[in-house]
Every structure is written in structure tokens, then in C-alpha cells.
Amino acid sequence: MDSIIIFCAQYLYLIIGFIAGIYWLTLPKKQKLRMVLFGIIAMATAFAMAKFAGMFYFDPRPFVTQNIAPLFPHVADNGFPSDHTLLTATIAVIIYSASKKLGLVLMAMAIIVGLSRILAHVHSPIDIVGSLAFAVASGLLAYYLTNKLISKFA
């Protein structure tokens, strides 16, 4: 069971990115360009929000506070928010903008990444919830700004 948790916590994000990339390749040029714009806005916003929040909220990693060994080596820095969960959830939101079904599948996978990182003792639930919230908020902003930009320049 530990090996499944470790795989999901450390490597599932690569599969999520691969699936998103393959999906993007199947889109017509106009949708590809829209998704790139949406993605740039969503990723930049999500990571800016995360870095800003991380400056004001410090959540020690569970393996530090609970004096337990993580399932894989990890630096004992601020756990808030989870970068892996933020990345995968933001990818899911980007894909959701073009395919609700695939976006929901990828979001479920992103949640598995987050839960696995909790089970591996490298993140606490607030780290995961924060990342999911930042991903969704950045997607909403990206949706609004993408529509504004496209209507302005179309």
C-alpha cells in the first residue's frame, strides 16, 4: 500500500500532465490558442496566490510536528500550500474549460495526489484544501479574463 501512496504522491502528476497534453494536441487550433491563454492566466494566478499565501501562513509538515517518518524524503519547510496538488488541480481546471468530463476526471486524480501526500505525511489537509481553492479561484479569474481578452482582440 505504501508504494501506491508514494507513486500517487510523487509521480501521478506526470500522468495528469501527459493526459492533458495529449488532449490539448487533439484540439483544433482556435481551441488550442484559447486553452494556452487560459492556462497562462490560470497557472500564473494560482502560483502567485500560493506564494503570497505561503508568506502569511506557515503550516509545518506533519512529519515534523507529529515526529513521524514521511514515506519518502522531504524537506522540512512550509507545507502550505501543496505544490503538487496546486499544479495538478490547476491543470484539471484548465482542461475543464474545454472538456468538463475530462476536467472532472483530472480533478479527481488531483485530489488523489493531495490525499496521497497527506497519507505520506508530507502535507496536512489544510495544505491540500488551500491548493484546491487556489486552483479553482485562478480558473474562475482565467475564465473571466480569457473571455474579456478574446472578445477585445477577436
N, CA, C and O atoms as a DFTB+ gen file, in Angstrom:
616 C
 N C O
     1  1       0.827      -1.204       0.000
     2  2       0.000       0.000       0.000
     3  2       0.868       1.264       0.000
     4  3       0.545       2.244      -0.672
     5  1       1.964       1.234       0.754
     6  2       2.848       2.400       0.793
     7  2       3.382       2.752      -0.589
     8  3       3.528       3.929      -0.919
     9  1       3.675       1.736      -1.398
    10  2       4.228       2.024      -2.726
    11  2       3.196       2.720      -3.617
    12  3       3.565       3.551      -4.446
    13  1       1.922       2.398      -3.460
    14  2       0.858       3.071      -4.223
    15  2       0.745       4.530      -3.773
    16  3       0.618       5.436      -4.596
    17  1       0.793       4.741      -2.457
    18  2       0.728       6.107      -1.919
    19  2       1.915       6.918      -2.424
    20  3       1.754       8.062      -2.851
    21  1       3.096       6.333      -2.376
    22  2       4.300       7.034      -2.833
    23  2       4.187       7.369      -4.315
    24  3       4.498       8.488      -4.725
    25  1       3.742       6.405      -5.121
    26  2       3.585       6.659      -6.556
    27  2       2.624       7.816      -6.806
    28  3       2.928       8.736      -7.565
    29  1       1.466       7.760      -6.160
    30  2       0.464       8.815      -6.365
    31  2       0.958      10.169      -5.859
    32  3       0.699      11.198      -6.483
    33  1       1.661      10.172      -4.741
    34  2       2.147      11.415      -4.143
    35  2       3.283      12.042      -4.943
    36  3       3.404      13.266      -5.001
    37  1       4.117      11.203      -5.558
    38  2       5.298      11.736      -6.225
    39  2       5.249      11.732      -7.750
    40  3       5.934      12.536      -8.382
    41  1       4.452      10.841      -8.362
    42  2       4.543      10.672      -9.808
    43  2       3.225      10.791     -10.576
    44  3       3.249      10.941     -11.797
    45  1       2.091      10.729      -9.905
    46  2       0.809      10.799     -10.601
    47  2       0.654      12.123     -11.357
    48  3      -0.039      12.183     -12.372
    49  1       1.294      13.171     -10.863
    50  2       1.203      14.461     -11.550
    51  2       1.737      14.375     -12.983
    52  3       1.267      15.099     -13.861
    53  1       2.709      13.501     -13.222
    54  2       3.254      13.341     -14.574
    55  2       2.206      12.750     -15.517
    56  3       2.107      13.159     -16.673
    57  1       1.439      11.802     -15.030
    58  2       0.379      11.189     -15.840
    59  2      -0.713      12.218     -16.123
    60  3      -1.230      12.285     -17.239
    61  1      -1.060      13.007     -15.132
    62  2      -2.070      14.052     -15.318
    63  2      -1.603      15.040     -16.390
    64  3      -2.372      15.404     -17.280
    65  1      -0.362      15.465     -16.304
    66  2       0.190      16.370     -17.311
    67  2       0.225      15.744     -18.696
    68  3      -0.052      16.414     -19.691
    69  1       0.565      14.461     -18.763
    70  2       0.608      13.751     -20.047
    71  2      -0.783      13.679     -20.669
    72  3      -0.950      13.957     -21.856
    73  1      -1.780      13.307     -19.868
    74  2      -3.161      13.227     -20.364
    75  2      -3.625      14.594     -20.868
    76  3      -4.239      14.696     -21.931
    77  1      -3.328      15.640     -20.101
    78  2      -3.715      16.996     -20.507
    79  2      -3.028      17.387     -21.816
    80  3      -3.650      17.982     -22.695
    81  1      -1.759      17.053     -21.938
    82  2      -1.018      17.370     -23.164
    83  2      -1.562      16.652     -24.383
    84  3      -1.691      17.245     -25.454
    85  1      -1.880      15.378     -24.223
    86  2      -2.465      14.607     -25.336
    87  2      -3.816      15.197     -25.722
    88  3      -4.117      15.345     -26.906
    89  1      -4.626      15.532     -24.726
    90  2      -5.930      16.142     -25.019
    91  2      -5.744      17.454     -25.791
    92  3      -6.435      17.702     -26.779
    93  1      -4.814      18.281     -25.337
    94  2      -4.569      19.571     -25.988
    95  2      -4.192      19.371     -27.459
    96  3      -4.619      20.135     -28.325
    97  1      -3.394      18.342     -27.732
    98  2      -2.970      18.076     -29.114
    99  2      -4.141      17.726     -30.026
   100  3      -4.061      17.936     -31.236
   101  1      -5.217      17.201     -29.470
   102  2      -6.368      16.805     -30.295
   103  2      -7.289      17.977     -30.635
   104  3      -8.176      17.840     -31.477
   105  1      -7.090      19.105     -30.000
   106  2      -7.985      20.245     -30.203
   107  2      -7.699      20.977     -31.510
   108  3      -6.568      20.967     -31.996
   109  1      -8.725      21.614     -32.078
   110  2      -8.496      22.495     -33.223
   111  2      -7.654      23.701     -32.788
   112  3      -7.592      24.041     -31.607
   113  1      -7.015      24.332     -33.764
   114  2      -6.078      25.421     -33.472
   115  2      -6.694      26.524     -32.618
   116  3      -6.058      27.007     -31.680
   117  1      -7.912      26.923     -32.929
   118  2      -8.558      28.016     -32.186
   119  2      -8.729      27.647     -30.709
   120  3      -8.484      28.474     -29.831
   121  1      -9.147      26.420     -30.439
   122  2      -9.305      25.975     -29.052
   123  2      -7.956      25.832     -28.358
   124  3      -7.834      26.107     -27.165
   125  1      -6.941      25.398     -29.110
   126  2      -5.597      25.295     -28.534
   127  2      -5.127      26.660     -28.046
   128  3      -4.615      26.793     -26.934
   129  1      -5.307      27.666     -28.888
   130  2      -4.868      29.017     -28.526
   131  2      -5.638      29.540     -27.322
   132  3      -5.059      30.164     -26.433
   133  1      -6.942      29.286     -27.294
   134  2      -7.757      29.713     -26.156
   135  2      -7.279      29.028     -24.874
   136  3      -7.172      29.663     -23.825
   137  1      -6.994      27.724     -24.969
   138  2      -6.559      26.985     -23.785
   139  2      -5.174      27.451     -23.325
   140  3      -4.906      27.488     -22.124
   141  1      -4.309      27.799     -24.248
   142  2      -2.992      28.320     -23.871
   143  2      -3.151      29.629     -23.108
   144  3      -2.525      29.815     -22.064
   145  1      -3.976      30.533     -23.612
   146  2      -4.218      31.801     -22.920
   147  2      -4.819      31.552     -21.541
   148  3      -4.361      32.110     -20.544
   149  1      -5.845      30.712     -21.495
   150  2      -6.491      30.357     -20.229
   151  2      -5.458      29.752     -19.271
   152  3      -5.419      30.095     -18.089
   153  1      -4.629      28.854     -19.792
   154  2      -3.623      28.175     -18.973
   155  2      -2.572      29.111     -18.408
   156  3      -2.181      28.990     -17.247
   157  1      -2.117      30.039     -19.226
   158  2      -1.115      31.004     -18.750
   159  2      -1.688      31.839     -17.611
   160  3      -1.035      32.047     -16.588
   161  1      -2.907      32.310     -17.799
   162  2      -3.542      33.131     -16.759
   163  2      -3.783      32.302     -15.492
   164  3      -3.476      32.741     -14.384
   165  1      -4.334      31.102     -15.672
   166  2      -4.664      30.258     -14.519
   167  2      -3.405      29.843     -13.753
   168  3      -3.377      29.932     -12.526
   169  1      -2.376      29.398     -14.453
   170  2      -1.142      28.953     -13.776
   171  2      -0.461      30.118     -13.063
   172  3      -0.057      29.996     -11.906
   173  1      -0.339      31.235     -13.752
   174  2       0.325      32.391     -13.135
   175  2      -0.442      32.853     -11.899
   176  3       0.157      33.164     -10.869
   177  1      -1.749      32.896     -12.006
   178  2      -2.571      33.336     -10.879
   179  2      -2.500      32.348      -9.722
   180  3      -2.340      32.751      -8.570
   181  1      -2.617      31.060     -10.020
   182  2      -2.588      30.036      -8.964
   183  2      -1.266      30.078      -8.207
   184  3      -1.251      30.054      -6.976
   185  1      -0.164      30.141      -8.934
   186  2       1.132      30.132      -8.251
   187  2       1.414      31.446      -7.532
   188  3       2.072      31.445      -6.491
   189  1       0.937      32.554      -8.058
   190  2       1.084      33.832      -7.345
   191  2       0.281      33.814      -6.047
   192  3       0.768      34.240      -5.000
   193  1      -0.946      33.318      -6.125
   194  2      -1.775      33.218      -4.923
   195  2      -1.111      32.312      -3.884
   196  3      -1.090      32.631      -2.695
   197  1      -0.579      31.201      -4.335
   198  2       0.050      30.235      -3.422
   199  2       1.286      30.833      -2.761
   200  3       1.474      30.689      -1.553
   201  1       2.115      31.492      -3.530
   202  2       3.332      32.092      -2.953
   203  2       2.976      33.199      -1.969
   204  3       3.578      33.311      -0.902
   205  1       2.006      34.005      -2.332
   206  2       1.568      35.081      -1.457
   207  2       1.007      34.511      -0.155
   208  3       1.371      34.968       0.929
   209  1       0.128      33.522      -0.256
   210  2      -0.473      32.914       0.939
   211  2       0.580      32.232       1.800
   212  3       0.513      32.281       3.028
   213  1       1.552      31.597       1.155
   214  2       2.618      30.920       1.886
   215  2       3.484      31.870       2.689
   216  3       4.121      31.467       3.663
   217  1       3.509      33.129       2.284
   218  2       4.282      34.124       3.043
   219  2       3.573      34.502       4.341
   220  3       4.213      34.950       5.292
   221  1       2.271      34.327       4.382
   222  2       1.491      34.752       5.544
   223  2       0.986      33.606       6.417
   224  3       0.561      33.822       7.552
   225  1       1.036      32.396       5.883
   226  2       0.560      31.257       6.662
   227  2       1.603      30.155       6.600
   228  3       1.967      29.697       5.517
   229  1       2.079      29.732       7.753
   230  2       3.079      28.672       7.825
   231  2       2.433      27.444       8.447
   232  3       1.881      27.508       9.545
   233  1       2.509      26.337       7.740
   234  2       1.985      25.072       8.246
   235  2       3.116      24.055       8.220
   236  3       3.471      23.546       7.157
   237  1       3.684      23.755       9.387
   238  2       4.761      22.765       9.412
   239  2       4.270      21.423       8.869
   240  3       3.105      21.060       9.031
   241  1       5.153      20.720       8.243
   242  2       4.776      19.430       7.670
   243  2       4.492      18.426       8.788
   244  3       5.126      18.475       9.842
   245  1       3.543      17.519       8.564
   246  2       3.159      16.561       9.609
   247  2       4.310      15.716      10.144
   248  3       4.340      15.392      11.331
   249  1       5.248      15.361       9.285
   250  2       6.351      14.533       9.778
   251  2       7.235      15.293      10.761
   252  3       7.985      14.686      11.524
   253  1       7.145      16.605      10.740
   254  2       7.906      17.419      11.690
   255  2       7.135      17.554      12.999
   256  3       7.680      17.310      14.075
   257  1       5.884      17.938      12.904
   258  2       5.090      18.204      14.117
   259  2       4.666      16.939      14.848
   260  3       4.535      16.934      16.072
   261  1       4.452      15.863      14.089
   262  2       3.992      14.621      14.708
   263  2       5.134      13.658      14.986
   264  3       4.926      12.565      15.512
   265  1       6.339      14.073      14.630
   266  2       7.534      13.271      14.879
   267  2       7.398      11.858      14.291
   268  3       7.687      10.861      14.954
   269  1       6.947      11.802      13.027
   270  2       6.820      10.535      12.312
   271  2       7.623      10.615      11.027
   272  3       7.896      11.702      10.519
   273  1       7.996       9.466      10.510
   274  2       8.793       9.438       9.286
   275  2       7.879       9.572       8.071
   276  3       6.865       8.879       7.981
   277  1       8.227      10.452       7.140
   278  2       7.453      10.515       5.897
   279  2       7.736       9.263       5.066
   280  3       8.741       8.588       5.288
   281  1       6.872       8.953       4.129
   282  2       7.075       7.766       3.297
   283  2       8.198       7.945       2.278
   284  3       8.670       6.970       1.693
   285  1       8.622       9.183       2.067
   286  2       9.755       9.465       1.197
   287  2      10.443      10.716       1.739
   288  3       9.807      11.531       2.407
   289  1      11.722      10.872       1.461
   290  2      12.445      12.036       1.989
   291  2      11.844      13.347       1.498
   292  3      11.477      13.481       0.331
   293  1      11.751      14.304       2.403
   294  2      11.206      15.607       2.043
   295  2      11.818      16.673       2.936
   296  3      12.138      16.415       4.096
   297  1      11.977      17.863       2.393
   298  2      12.500      18.997       3.139
   299  2      11.457      19.431       4.175
   300  3      10.257      19.395       3.903
   301  1      11.906      19.828       5.326
   302  2      11.004      20.240       6.417
   303  2      10.689      21.736       6.323
   304  3      10.948      22.487       7.263
   305  1      10.136      22.160       5.198
   306  2       9.792      23.568       5.007
   307  2       8.289      23.776       5.170
   308  3       7.588      22.893       5.664
   309  1       7.800      24.926       4.763
   310  2       6.373      25.233       4.855
   311  2       5.583      24.299       3.936
   312  3       5.883      24.183       2.748
   313  1       4.590      23.650       4.489
   314  2       3.772      22.738       3.697
   315  2       2.620      23.408       2.984
   316  3       1.993      22.806       2.112
   317  1       2.331      24.654       3.346
   318  2       1.175      25.342       2.771
   319  2       1.568      26.241       1.627
   320  3       2.483      27.054       1.763
   321  1       0.901      26.112       0.513
   322  2       0.021      25.039       0.080
   323  2       0.827      23.934      -0.587
   324  3       2.042      24.057      -0.740
   325  1       0.163      22.863      -0.983
   326  2       0.835      21.755      -1.661
   327  2       1.066      22.107      -3.130
   328  3       0.113      22.315      -3.882
   329  1       2.325      22.171      -3.528
   330  2       2.645      22.497      -4.920
   331  2       2.140      21.422      -5.891
   332  3       1.616      21.737      -6.959
   333  1       2.306      20.142      -5.504
   334  2       1.842      19.058      -6.382
   335  2       0.334      19.135      -6.605
   336  3      -0.143      18.984      -7.730
   337  1      -0.410      19.369      -5.531
   338  2      -1.862      19.455      -5.654
   339  2      -2.250      20.710      -6.430
   340  3      -3.165      20.673      -7.253
   341  1      -1.567      21.809      -6.176
   342  2      -1.857      23.050      -6.895
   343  2      -1.647      22.868      -8.391
   344  3      -2.496      23.263      -9.190
   345  1      -0.533      22.277      -8.773
   346  2      -0.240      22.058     -10.184
   347  2      -1.286      21.168     -10.833
   348  3      -1.830      21.513     -11.882
   349  1      -1.572      20.026     -10.220
   350  2      -2.500      19.079     -10.844
   351  2      -3.930      19.610     -10.860
   352  3      -4.650      19.408     -11.838
   353  1      -4.347      20.280      -9.802
   354  2      -5.700      20.835      -9.776
   355  2      -5.840      21.971     -10.789
   356  3      -6.894      22.119     -11.407
   357  1      -4.798      22.766     -10.962
   358  2      -4.853      23.851     -11.949
   359  2      -4.893      23.278     -13.364
   360  3      -5.608      23.797     -14.222
   361  1      -4.138      22.223     -13.613
   362  2      -4.228      21.546     -14.911
   363  2      -5.651      21.053     -15.141
   364  3      -6.198      21.201     -16.234
   365  1      -6.248      20.467     -14.106
   366  2      -7.626      19.966     -14.225
   367  2      -8.602      21.090     -14.543
   368  3      -9.509      20.918     -15.357
   369  1      -8.419      22.236     -13.905
   370  2      -9.292      23.393     -14.158
   371  2      -9.113      23.890     -15.594
   372  3     -10.085      24.254     -16.257
   373  1      -7.885      23.902     -16.062
   374  2      -7.614      24.336     -17.439
   375  2      -8.307      23.402     -18.429
   376  3      -8.955      23.860     -19.370
   377  1      -8.173      22.111     -18.217
   378  2      -8.819      21.147     -19.104
   379  2     -10.342      21.249     -18.995
   380  3     -11.052      21.114     -19.992
   381  1     -10.834      21.485     -17.784
   382  2     -12.279      21.631     -17.560
   383  2     -12.861      22.751     -18.417
   384  3     -14.024      22.692     -18.816
   385  1     -12.054      23.766     -18.696
   386  2     -12.539      24.887     -19.514
   387  2     -12.906      24.448     -20.932
   388  3     -13.660      25.132     -21.623
   389  1     -12.369      23.307     -21.359
   390  2     -12.662      22.812     -22.706
   391  2     -13.434      21.492     -22.686
   392  3     -14.204      21.209     -23.603
   393  1     -13.231      20.691     -21.652
   394  2     -13.905      19.395     -21.549
   395  2     -14.268      19.139     -20.086
   396  3     -13.415      18.780     -19.274
   397  1     -15.518      19.327     -19.775
   398  2     -15.962      19.165     -18.376
   399  2     -15.714      17.741     -17.880
   400  3     -15.269      17.548     -16.749
   401  1     -15.996      16.757     -18.710
   402  2     -15.835      15.351     -18.312
   403  2     -14.373      15.032     -17.992
   404  3     -14.076      14.506     -16.920
   405  1     -13.469      15.344     -18.902
   406  2     -12.050      15.073     -18.669
   407  2     -11.522      15.936     -17.531
   408  3     -10.705      15.477     -16.732
   409  1     -11.980      17.177     -17.451
   410  2     -11.555      18.050     -16.356
   411  2     -11.921      17.478     -15.002
   412  3     -11.127      17.551     -14.064
   413  1     -13.126      16.904     -14.885
   414  2     -13.542      16.296     -13.616
   415  2     -12.720      15.042     -13.300
   416  3     -12.392      14.794     -12.139
   417  1     -12.387      14.257     -14.319
   418  2     -11.538      13.078     -14.112
   419  2     -10.166      13.521     -13.607
   420  3      -9.631      12.940     -12.663
   421  1      -9.604      14.538     -14.231
   422  2      -8.287      15.028     -13.816
   423  2      -8.350      15.659     -12.423
   424  3      -7.390      15.559     -11.658
   425  1      -9.462      16.303     -12.087
   426  2      -9.603      16.867     -10.738
   427  2      -9.658      15.746      -9.706
   428  3      -9.088      15.870      -8.622
   429  1     -10.338      14.660     -10.037
   430  2     -10.360      13.503      -9.128
   431  2      -8.945      12.965      -8.937
   432  3      -8.563      12.591      -7.829
   433  1      -8.178      12.928     -10.009
   434  2      -6.784      12.476      -9.912
   435  2      -5.962      13.454      -9.074
   436  3      -5.103      13.033      -8.299
   437  1      -6.217      14.750      -9.224
   438  2      -5.516      15.763      -8.431
   439  2      -5.827      15.579      -6.947
   440  3      -4.948      15.730      -6.099
   441  1      -7.068      15.257      -6.643
   442  2      -7.447      15.011      -5.249
   443  2      -6.734      13.772      -4.726
   444  3      -6.336      13.730      -3.561
   445  1      -6.570      12.766      -5.575
   446  2      -5.806      11.572      -5.180
   447  2      -4.359      11.948      -4.876
   448  3      -3.772      11.444      -3.919
   449  1      -3.788      12.828      -5.685
   450  2      -2.426      13.316      -5.407
   451  2      -2.392      13.955      -4.024
   452  3      -1.515      13.645      -3.218
   453  1      -3.331      14.836      -3.750
   454  2      -3.367      15.521      -2.459
   455  2      -3.553      14.562      -1.297
   456  3      -2.845      14.651      -0.294
   457  1      -4.504      13.642      -1.427
   458  2      -4.731      12.666      -0.352
   459  2      -3.503      11.791      -0.120
   460  3      -3.174      11.452       1.017
   461  1      -2.837      11.435      -1.201
   462  2      -1.618      10.627      -1.082
   463  2      -0.522      11.383      -0.355
   464  3       0.243      10.788       0.403
   465  1      -0.437      12.671      -0.573
   466  2       0.578      13.465       0.104
   467  2       0.257      13.593       1.596
   468  3       1.162      13.698       2.424
   469  1      -1.034      13.584       1.931
   470  2      -1.418      13.556       3.347
   471  2      -1.025      12.203       3.945
   472  3      -0.431      12.146       5.022
   473  1      -1.358      11.118       3.247
   474  2      -1.045       9.776       3.736
   475  2       0.456       9.518       3.822
   476  3       0.906       8.689       4.613
   477  1       1.228      10.235       3.001
   478  2       2.688      10.104       3.041
   479  2       3.305      10.956       4.153
   480  3       4.517      10.919       4.364
   481  1       2.481      11.714       4.852
   482  2       2.894      12.567       5.983
   483  2       3.733      13.774       5.575
   484  3       4.520      14.287       6.370
   485  1       3.561      14.229       4.326
   486  2       4.297      15.421       3.906
   487  2       3.403      16.664       3.812
   488  3       3.901      17.774       3.630
   489  1       2.083      16.475       3.935
   490  2       1.145      17.599       3.936
   491  2       0.004      17.326       4.902
   492  3      -0.320      16.179       5.210
   493  1      -0.588      18.402       5.364
   494  2      -1.783      18.289       6.192
   495  2      -2.991      18.648       5.318
   496  3      -2.819      19.210       4.236
   497  1      -4.198      18.334       5.767
   498  2      -5.385      18.613       4.945
   499  2      -5.520      20.076       4.517
   500  3      -5.956      20.342       3.397
   501  1      -5.161      21.026       5.375
   502  2      -5.293      22.439       5.012
   503  2      -4.410      22.792       3.809
   504  3      -4.763      23.663       3.015
   505  1      -3.273      22.123       3.677
   506  2      -2.381      22.359       2.537
   507  2      -3.060      21.964       1.229
   508  3      -2.917      22.636       0.208
   509  1      -3.799      20.862       1.282
   510  2      -4.473      20.339       0.096
   511  2      -5.702      21.185      -0.229
   512  3      -5.913      21.562      -1.381
   513  1      -6.499      21.478       0.776
   514  2      -7.701      22.297       0.572
   515  2      -7.313      23.676       0.031
   516  3      -7.966      24.201      -0.871
   517  1      -6.255      24.254       0.585
   518  2      -5.781      25.550       0.095
   519  2      -5.398      25.499      -1.371
   520  3      -5.745      26.393      -2.142
   521  1      -4.680      24.450      -1.755
   522  2      -4.271      24.303      -3.157
   523  2      -5.474      24.159      -4.078
   524  3      -5.517      24.763      -5.149
   525  1      -6.443      23.364      -3.665
   526  2      -7.650      23.188      -4.478
   527  2      -8.408      24.513      -4.621
   528  3      -8.899      24.844      -5.700
   529  1      -8.493      25.255      -3.532
   530  2      -9.190      26.548      -3.573
   531  2      -8.463      27.528      -4.491
   532  3      -9.102      28.238      -5.268
   533  1      -7.142      27.572      -4.406
   534  2      -6.379      28.470      -5.278
   535  2      -6.540      28.079      -6.745
   536  3      -6.644      28.951      -7.608
   537  1      -6.561      26.784      -7.034
   538  2      -6.723      26.320      -8.417
   539  2      -8.083      26.732      -8.967
   540  3      -8.175      27.237     -10.086
   541  1      -9.132      26.522      -8.191
   542  2     -10.480      26.882      -8.646
   543  2     -10.614      28.400      -8.800
   544  3     -11.170      28.875      -9.791
   545  1     -10.110      29.154      -7.834
   546  2     -10.179      30.625      -7.919
   547  2      -9.415      31.135      -9.130
   548  3      -9.880      32.042      -9.820
   549  1      -8.253      30.564      -9.393
   550  2      -7.474      31.004     -10.553
   551  2      -8.184      30.641     -11.849
   552  3      -8.091      31.373     -12.834
   553  1      -8.893      29.512     -11.856
   554  2      -9.675      29.123     -13.035
   555  2     -10.821      30.079     -13.301
   556  3     -11.101      30.416     -14.451
   557  1     -11.485      30.518     -12.239
   558  2     -12.571      31.481     -12.401
   559  2     -12.055      32.806     -12.952
   560  3     -12.661      33.396     -13.847
   561  1     -10.930      33.267     -12.407
   562  2     -10.341      34.504     -12.916
   563  2      -9.882      34.328     -14.366
   564  3     -10.089      35.210     -15.199
   565  1      -9.266      33.197     -14.658
   566  2      -8.802      32.942     -16.026
   567  2      -9.974      32.892     -17.004
   568  3      -9.867      33.373     -18.132
   569  1     -11.079      32.315     -16.577
   570  2     -12.274      32.256     -17.434
   571  2     -12.739      33.667     -17.779
   572  3     -12.994      33.980     -18.942
   573  1     -12.846      34.504     -16.767
   574  2     -13.286      35.885     -16.962
   575  2     -12.306      36.649     -17.862
   576  3     -12.723      37.284     -18.831
   577  1     -11.009      36.589     -17.545
   578  2     -10.020      37.353     -18.311
   579  2      -9.849      36.825     -19.730
   580  3      -9.671      37.606     -20.665
   581  1      -9.903      35.519     -19.897
   582  2      -9.777      34.943     -21.238
   583  2     -10.920      35.430     -22.128
   584  3     -10.699      35.845     -23.266
   585  1     -12.124      35.375     -21.604
   586  2     -13.274      35.865     -22.385
   587  2     -13.140      37.336     -22.729
   588  3     -13.429      37.746     -23.853
   589  1     -12.698      38.138     -21.752
   590  2     -12.501      39.580     -22.000
   591  2     -11.456      39.807     -23.096
   592  3     -11.681      40.588     -24.020
   593  1     -10.329      39.130     -22.990
   594  2      -9.240      39.325     -23.951
   595  2      -9.641      38.851     -25.338
   596  3      -9.352      39.521     -26.329
   597  1     -10.287      37.731     -25.418
   598  2     -10.683      37.201     -26.723
   599  2     -11.715      38.111     -27.387
   600  3     -11.640      38.376     -28.587
   601  1     -12.671      38.584     -26.601
   602  2     -13.681      39.478     -27.194
   603  2     -13.073      40.813     -27.610
   604  3     -13.524      41.431     -28.575
   605  1     -12.062      41.254     -26.889
   606  2     -11.423      42.529     -27.218
   607  2     -10.589      42.434     -28.508
   608  3     -10.579      43.364     -29.314
   609  1      -9.893      41.304     -28.693
   610  2      -8.983      41.177     -29.822
   611  2      -9.541      40.351     -30.971
   612  3      -8.871      40.193     -31.992
   613  1     -10.739      39.826     -30.830
   614  2     -11.304      38.982     -31.905
   615  2     -11.916      39.837     -33.011
   616  3     -12.435      39.301     -33.990
